[in-house]
């Protein structure tokens, strides 16, 4: 396995790629193409760039949004519906802010780029949002938000795993319903990293209420650490044994 690092979208994208099935020159081209696509999406969806499509859209200057912009908007609507409004990029009322979904979406796109070059086994970690090509599973340790040296546990990832929280970047998540946040960290596993990313953000905001929604879905499992340090999980979520992990509630 070969690792590559790329910084974009305010985070670090880590690539772990099995080079055994692809010529090294092709692999380097694949990674370069994936990096380029990430940067293009950063330029499209950066709220800090005045010339980005999303900034122009929020100023009312875009009459015909690009297909990729419309794709992210559609995914955002789906995530808002699935989370009962606890993920809502329109919550501020004056602009569209898909920050809680676009990083996972970009990572999934980058993984698809690698696959298009013939890569068979790969993992991309976008600041805690992880997606893998089908056919191989990875054991991923989830850091405990209250203790950097401890893990909540290790989960088996076969498609996607997204973690959201307020323990590293501070209070950057807003509860769309105007209430206090219910969690300091939340992790969602599923088949689609874009939606898992958004649902992890919703889980931080809504806690048990969102967890119950996830329990009713076939495609997702999740857990969160509440503001008082308790751990809650969906019924079918299974951790692998990890020495030193806190007890599971």
C-alpha positions in Angstrom: 0.0 0.0 0.0 1.2 3.5 -0.9 0.0 6.6 0.9 -0.4 10.1 -0.5 -1.4 13.4 1.2 -3.3 16.3 -0.2 -4.5 19.5 1.6 -7.7 21.1 0.4 -11.1 22.2 1.7 -9.5 23.2 5.0 -8.5 19.7 5.8 -6.1 16.9 4.9 -7.1 14.2 2.4 -5.1 11.0 3.0 -4.9 8.4 0.2 -4.0 4.8 0.9 -3.8 2.9 -2.4 -2.9 -0.7 -3.3 -0.3 -0.4 -6.0 -0.2 -4.1 -6.9 -2.9 -3.9 -9.6 -1.8 -0.7 -11.3 1.3 0.5 -13.0 3.1 3.1 -10.8 2.9 5.7 -13.6 -0.8 5.1 -14.0 -1.3 5.3 -10.2 0.5 8.6 -10.0 -1.7 10.0 -12.8 -4.8 8.6 -10.9 -3.9 10.3 -7.7 -3.0 13.6 -9.5 -6.4 13.5 -11.2 -8.2 12.8 -7.9 -6.3 15.7 -6.2 -7.2 18.0 -9.1 -10.9 17.1 -8.8 -10.9 17.8 -5.1 -9.3 21.3 -5.7 -11.9 22.0 -8.4 -14.8 21.2 -6.0 -13.1 23.3 -3.3 -13.0 26.2 -5.8 -16.7 25.6 -6.6 -18.0 25.3 -3.0 -15.7 27.5 -0.9 -17.7 30.1 1.0 -14.5 32.1 1.5 -13.8 32.7 -2.2 -15.8 35.5 -3.6 -15.5 34.1 -7.1 -16.7 30.5 -6.2 -20.0 29.3 -7.7 -21.6 29.0 -4.2 -20.6 32.6 -3.3 -22.0 33.9 -6.5 -25.1 31.7 -6.0 -25.7 33.1 -2.5 -25.4 36.7 -3.9 -28.1 35.8 -6.5 -25.7 36.0 -9.4 -26.2 32.4 -10.7 -29.3 31.8 -12.9 -28.2 28.3 -14.1 -26.2 26.4 -11.5 -23.8 23.7 -12.7 -24.8 20.0 -12.7 -22.4 19.3 -9.8 -23.9 22.2 -7.8 -27.4 20.8 -8.4 -26.1 17.4 -7.4 -24.9 18.7 -4.0 -28.1 20.6 -3.5 -30.2 17.5 -4.2 -28.0 15.4 -1.7 -28.5 18.2 0.8 -32.3 18.0 0.5 -32.2 14.3 0.9 -30.0 14.5 4.0 -32.3 17.2 5.4 -35.3 15.0 5.0 -33.5 11.9 6.4 -32.4 13.8 9.5 -35.8 15.5 10.2 -34.1 18.9 9.6 -31.2 18.4 12.0 -29.0 18.8 9.0 -30.1 21.9 7.1 -27.8 23.9 4.8 -30.6 26.5 4.5 -31.0 27.0 8.2 -29.5 30.4 8.2 -32.1 31.5 5.7 -29.9 33.9 3.7 -27.6 31.4 2.0 -26.9 27.8 1.1 -24.1 26.3 3.1 -23.5 22.6 2.4 -20.2 22.5 4.4 -21.5 19.5 6.3 -21.9 17.3 3.2 -19.5 18.6 0.5 -16.3 17.2 2.0 -17.6 13.7 2.1 -19.0 14.2 -1.4 -15.7 15.4 -2.7 -13.8 12.4 -1.1 -16.3 10.0 -2.8 -15.7 11.7 -6.1 -12.0 11.4 -5.7 -12.3 7.7 -4.9 -14.3 7.2 -8.1 -11.5 9.0 -10.1 -9.0 6.4 -8.7 -11.3 3.6 -9.7 -11.7 5.0 -13.2 -7.9 4.6 -13.6 -8.1 0.9 -12.7 -7.3 1.1 -9.0 -8.9 -1.9 -7.2 -8.2 -1.2 -3.6 -8.0 2.3 -2.0 -9.1 4.3 1.0 -9.5 8.1 1.2 -9.6 9.8 4.6 -10.8 13.4 4.4 -10.3 14.7 7.9 -12.2 11.8 9.5 -14.6 11.1 6.6 -13.5 7.8 5.1 -14.5 6.0 2.0 -13.2 2.8 0.5 -13.5 0.9 -2.8 -15.8 -2.1 -2.5 -14.3 -5.5 -2.0 -12.0 -4.9 0.9 -12.8 -3.8 4.5 -10.7 -1.7 6.8 -10.6 -1.6 10.6 -10.8 2.1 11.6 -10.2 3.4 15.1 -12.5 6.2 16.2 -10.8 8.6 18.6 -12.5 9.4 21.9 -13.3 13.2 21.9 -12.5 13.6 25.6 -9.2 11.7 25.5 -6.9 11.9 22.4 -5.0 8.8 23.6 -8.2 6.6 23.8 -10.6 5.1 21.2 -14.3 4.9 21.4 -13.7 1.7 19.5 -12.8 0.2 16.2 -15.3 -0.2 13.5 -15.1 -2.2 10.3 -15.6 0.0 7.2 -16.6 -1.6 3.9 -17.9 1.5 2.2 -18.0 4.8 4.2 -17.6 6.2 7.7 -18.0 9.8 8.7 -17.1 11.4 12.0 -18.2 14.9 13.0 -17.7 16.8 16.3 -16.7 19.9 18.1 -13.6 18.7 19.9 -11.0 19.8 17.4 -12.4 22.8 15.4 -14.6 24.2 18.2 -18.2 25.1 18.0 -18.6 25.1 14.2 -21.8 23.1 14.1 -25.1 24.9 14.6 -28.3 23.1 15.7 -30.8 24.2 13.0 -33.6 23.9 15.6 -32.0 26.5 17.8 -31.2 24.1 20.7 -28.0 23.1 22.4 -25.9 20.5 20.7 -26.5 17.0 22.0 -23.1 15.4 21.2 -19.4 16.3 21.1 -18.7 13.6 18.6 -20.7 11.4 16.2 -19.9 8.7 13.7 -22.1 7.3 11.0 -21.3 4.2 8.8 -23.1 3.6 5.6 -22.8 3.1 1.8 -22.7 6.8 0.8 -20.1 9.0 2.3 -21.9 12.2 1.3 -25.1 11.3 3.3 -23.1 9.7 6.1 -21.1 13.0 6.4 -24.4 15.0 6.7 -26.0 12.6 9.1 -23.0 12.7 11.4 -23.4 16.4 11.6 -27.1 16.0 12.3 -26.3 13.5 15.0 -24.1 16.0 16.8 -27.1 18.4 16.7 -29.9 16.1 17.5 -28.4 13.2 19.5 -30.9 10.5 20.5 -33.6 11.9 18.3 -31.5 11.5 15.2 -30.1 8.1 16.4 -33.6 6.7 16.5 -34.1 7.8 12.9 -30.9 6.0 12.0 -32.0 2.9 13.8 -35.0 2.7 11.5 -32.8 2.9 8.3 -31.3 -0.2 6.7 -28.2 1.4 5.3 -26.7 3.2 8.3 -25.3 2.5 11.7 -24.1 5.1 14.1 -22.9 6.1 17.6 -22.3 9.4 19.4 -20.7 10.7 22.6 -23.1 13.0 24.4 -22.0 16.2 26.1 -21.9 14.3 29.5 -19.5 11.7 28.1 -22.1 8.9 27.6 -21.9 6.7 24.5 -25.1 5.9 22.5 -25.3 3.6 19.5 -27.7 2.1 17.0 -28.9 -1.4 18.0 -26.9 -3.2 15.3 -23.7 -1.3 15.6 -20.8 -3.6 16.5 -17.4 -2.5 17.8 -14.3 -4.6 17.6 -12.6 -5.2 21.0 -10.1 -2.5 21.8 -8.1 -2.4 25.0 -8.5 0.8 26.8 -11.7 1.9 25.2 -14.4 3.3 27.5 -17.4 1.1 28.4 -20.3 1.1 26.0 -23.6 2.3 27.3 
